[in-house]
């Protein structure tokens, strides 16, 4: 159940109309890395997390709800940036606020021209209203959402989503000198960092969380780092030394073509891997049981209901 409190989470303000920046800010309203995409992503992921991870369901729903509040801040800021411009688009009187701020008919016409050329959607389709479109007028799309049904995968997607959104806000701040907008964008940018750390903590709280899913990685193919450059590739912790958190060493294949021929397309088994393969099979069985029990343990007999009310 959502309850709308009409006061914004952050006191968003603007000092003057700026239709060009209003258009740029649409990126965080209906864009791929915007607040609507984040809200819908976390909201969608929460359903799959309810049974195996009810605590993470609560976190996802809370953050999704906050993202909706951020969407409201962005939408309100866009409307404030168009204050006066909307009236002129609807043929308001010449003594409108934008006329006074821009000081003259020519300047007024220039700012209206900016509004229309920045994104014709404002004047032609929406009449100055905010709709879920990005800064190029492209409608919001559900393909922006990443929800894979495995919480460890979803949380990693969320870390990337918050990182991208933080970066967009950082870039947006370069295109306005309005101190009030800077305050709002700084708040929104910082909340992306807070959410990143919340998702990171939630991922670390799920053990084991690697590899994603249920099945373990095949030990025959886990450690190879193939040199697929014409010359020897740069060496680093991604292809030499110990693999991160694996307790195994990278096996650097300097000549992949010769290696593939020698192993007949990686089908000639290393006899020394037999024990590891057996251990992997046992681990697959164990993890399958663990993941299944996570869900089954929360199932109730009889009538199933999503919420637990005080009188039930």
C-alpha positions in Angstrom: 0.0 0.0 0.0 1.4 3.3 -1.0 0.7 6.5 0.9 1.5 9.8 -0.9 2.9 12.5 1.2 2.6 15.6 -0.9 5.7 17.3 0.5 8.8 16.4 -1.5 11.6 14.4 0.2 14.0 17.2 -0.7 13.0 20.8 -1.0 13.6 21.2 -4.7 13.8 24.8 -6.0 15.0 26.7 -9.1 16.0 30.3 -9.5 14.8 30.9 -13.1 13.3 29.2 -16.2 15.6 27.0 -18.2 13.8 24.9 -20.8 17.1 23.6 -22.3 18.2 22.1 -18.9 14.6 20.9 -18.3 15.0 18.8 -21.5 18.4 17.4 -20.3 16.8 16.5 -16.9 14.2 14.4 -18.7 17.0 11.8 -18.9 16.6 11.2 -15.2 12.8 11.1 -15.5 12.2 8.7 -18.4 15.7 7.7 -19.5 17.5 4.4 -19.3 19.3 5.3 -16.1 16.6 7.5 -14.6 14.5 7.3 -11.5 11.5 5.6 -13.2 13.7 2.8 -14.4 15.3 2.3 -11.0 11.9 2.3 -9.2 10.4 -0.3 -11.6 13.6 -2.4 -11.5 13.7 -2.7 -7.7 9.9 -3.0 -7.5 10.0 -5.9 -10.0 12.9 -7.6 -8.3 11.2 -7.5 -5.0 8.5 -10.0 -5.9 11.1 -12.8 -6.7 12.9 -12.0 -3.4 9.9 -12.3 -1.2 10.0 -16.0 -0.4 13.8 -16.8 -0.3 14.9 -13.5 1.2 12.0 -11.6 2.9 14.4 -9.2 4.5 15.9 -8.2 1.1 12.3 -7.9 -0.2 11.7 -5.2 2.4 14.9 -3.4 1.4 14.0 -3.5 -2.3 10.5 -2.2 -1.7 11.8 0.6 0.5 14.4 1.7 -2.1 11.9 1.4 -5.0 9.5 3.6 -3.1 12.3 6.2 -2.5 13.1 6.1 -6.2 9.4 7.0 -6.9 9.9 10.0 -4.6 13.0 11.0 -6.5 11.0 10.7 -9.7 8.6 13.3 -8.2 11.6 15.6 -7.4 12.9 15.4 -11.0 9.4 15.9 -12.5 8.7 18.9 -10.2 12.1 20.4 -11.0 11.4 20.1 -14.8 8.0 21.8 -14.4 9.6 24.6 -12.4 12.2 25.1 -15.1 9.4 25.5 -17.6 7.5 28.0 -15.4 6.3 30.8 -17.7 7.3 28.9 -20.8 4.2 26.6 -20.6 2.0 29.7 -20.4 3.7 31.2 -23.5 3.2 28.0 -25.4 -0.5 28.4 -24.6 -0.5 32.0 -25.7 -0.5 33.7 -22.3 -0.3 37.4 -21.9 3.0 39.2 -22.6 3.4 40.2 -18.9 4.1 36.6 -17.9 6.9 35.7 -15.6 9.2 34.5 -18.3 8.7 37.8 -20.1 9.8 39.7 -17.0 12.8 37.4 -16.3 14.1 37.4 -19.9 13.5 41.1 -20.2 12.0 41.7 -23.6 10.0 40.2 -26.4 13.0 39.0 -28.4 14.4 37.2 -25.4 11.0 35.7 -24.6 10.7 34.3 -28.1 14.3 33.0 -27.9 13.6 31.0 -24.7 10.4 29.6 -26.2 12.4 28.6 -29.3 14.9 26.9 -27.0 12.1 24.9 -25.4 10.7 23.8 -28.8 14.1 23.0 -30.4 15.5 21.2 -27.3 12.6 18.7 -27.4 9.6 19.2 -29.7 7.7 16.8 -27.5 7.2 19.7 -25.0 5.3 21.9 -27.3 3.8 19.5 -29.8 2.6 16.5 -27.7 2.7 17.4 -24.1 2.2 21.2 -24.2 5.0 21.6 -21.7 4.0 18.7 -19.4 6.4 16.0 -18.2 6.0 12.5 -19.6 8.2 9.4 -19.3 10.5 10.2 -22.2 14.2 10.8 -22.2 16.0 14.0 -23.4 15.6 12.9 -27.0 11.9 12.4 -26.7 12.2 8.6 -26.8 9.5 6.9 -24.7 10.5 5.0 -21.5 10.9 1.3 -22.2 10.5 -1.8 -20.0 13.7 -3.2 -21.5 15.6 -0.7 -19.2 14.7 -3.1 -16.3 17.0 -5.9 -15.3 15.3 -8.5 -13.2 16.7 -12.1 -13.5 15.0 -13.9 -10.6 18.2 -14.6 -8.8 18.8 -12.0 -6.1 22.6 -12.1 -6.3 22.4 -11.3 -10.0 19.8 -8.6 -9.5 21.9 -7.0 -6.7 24.9 -6.8 -9.0 22.7 -5.2 -11.7 21.6 -2.7 -9.1 25.2 -1.8 -8.2 25.7 -1.0 -11.9 22.4 0.9 -12.2 23.2 3.1 -9.2 26.7 3.7 -10.5 25.4 4.9 -13.9 22.7 7.1 -12.4 25.3 8.7 -10.1 27.4 9.5 -13.1 24.5 11.0 -15.1 23.7 13.4 -12.2 27.3 14.3 -12.0 27.3 15.2 -15.7 24.0 17.1 -15.5 25.5 19.4 -12.9 28.0 20.6 -15.5 25.2 22.0 -17.6 23.6 24.4 -15.1 24.8 27.1 -12.8 21.6 27.4 -10.8 22.7 26.8 -7.2 19.2 25.5 -6.2 19.3 22.8 -8.9 22.9 21.9 -7.9 21.5 21.3 -4.4 18.8 19.0 -5.7 21.1 17.1 -8.0 23.7 16.7 -5.3 21.1 15.2 -3.0 19.8 12.8 -5.7 23.4 11.9 -6.7 24.3 11.2 -3.1 21.3 8.9 -2.6 22.6 6.8 -5.5 25.8 6.3 -3.5 23.7 5.4 -0.4 21.7 2.8 -2.4 24.9 1.4 -3.9 26.2 0.7 -0.4 22.9 -0.8 0.7 22.8 -3.2 -2.2 26.5 -4.0 -1.7 25.8 -4.9 2.0 22.8 -7.0 1.0 24.9 -9.0 -1.5 27.6 -9.6 1.1 24.9 -10.8 3.5 23.9 -13.6 1.1 26.5 -16.4 1.3 27.5 -18.0 -0.9 26.8 -15.5 -3.6 29.3 -16.7 -6.2 28.9 -17.9 -8.8 25.4 -16.6 -9.5 22.6 -19.1 -9.7 22.8 -22.7 -8.4 25.3 -24.6 -10.4 29.0 -24.3 -9.7 31.5 -23.4 -12.4 33.2 -26.3 -14.3 36.7 -26.4 -12.8 38.2 -27.4 -16.1 37.4 -24.0 -17.7 37.5 -21.6 -14.7 41.1 -20.6 -14.5 42.1 -20.1 -18.2 43.0 -16.5 -19.2 43.4 -16.6 -23.0 45.7 -14.2 -24.8 43.6 -13.2 -27.7 45.8 -10.4 -29.0 48.2 -10.5 -31.8 51.0 -9.9 -29.3 51.3 -10.9 -25.7 48.6 -9.2 -23.8 49.1 -6.9 -20.8 49.5 -8.9 -17.6 47.6 -8.0 -14.5 45.5 -9.4 -11.6 42.9 -10.4 -14.3 45.2 -13.0 -15.9 48.1 -13.7 -13.5 48.6 -14.6 -9.9 45.7 -15.7 -7.7 42.1 -15.4 -8.8 40.1 -13.0 -6.6 38.5 -14.9 -3.7 39.0 -18.3 -5.4 42.1 -19.7 -3.9 43.3 -20.7 -7.4 45.9 -19.5 -9.8 45.2 -18.1 -13.2 46.3 -20.4 -16.1 47.6 -17.9 -18.7 47.2 -19.4 -22.2 49.7 -17.5 -24.3 49.0 -19.4 -27.5 45.3 -20.2 -27.6 45.3 -21.7 -31.1 47.9 -24.3 -30.2 46.2 -25.0 -26.8 42.8 -25.6 -28.5 44.4 -27.9 -31.0 46.3 -29.8 -28.3 43.2 -30.3 -26.2 41.0 -31.0 -29.2 38.7 -28.1 -28.5 39.0 -28.4 -24.7 37.6 -31.9 -24.8 40.7 -33.9 -23.7 40.3 -34.1 -20.0 43.0 -33.5 -17.5 43.2 -36.6 -15.3 44.2 -34.5 -12.4 40.7 -32.8 -12.5 38.7 -35.9 -11.7 38.5 -35.2 -8.0 37.5 -31.6 -8.6 34.8 -32.6 -11.0 33.3 -35.0 -8.5 33.4 -32.3 -5.8 31.6 -30.0 -8.2 28.9 -32.5 -8.8 28.4 -32.9 -5.1 28.3 -29.1 -4.6 25.7 -28.8 -7.4 23.4 -31.3 -5.5 24.0 -29.5 -2.2 23.3 -26.0 -3.6 20.2 -27.2 -5.4 18.8 -28.5 -2.1 19.8 -25.3 -0.3 18.2 -23.0 -2.9 15.1 -25.1 -2.9 14.8 -25.1 0.8 15.1 -21.3 0.9 11.8 -21.0 -0.9 10.1 -24.0 0.6 10.8 -22.9 4.2 8.7 -19.8 3.7 5.8 -21.6 2.1 2.6 -22.0 4.2 0.2 -24.8 4.1 -3.4 -24.1 3.0 -4.5 -20.7 1.8 -1.5 -18.6 0.7 -1.6 -14.8 1.3 1.1 -12.2 0.6 0.7 -10.1 3.7 0.3 -11.0 7.4 -2.3 -8.8 9.0 -2.7 -8.5 12.7 -6.1 -10.3 12.8 -4.9 -13.4 10.8 
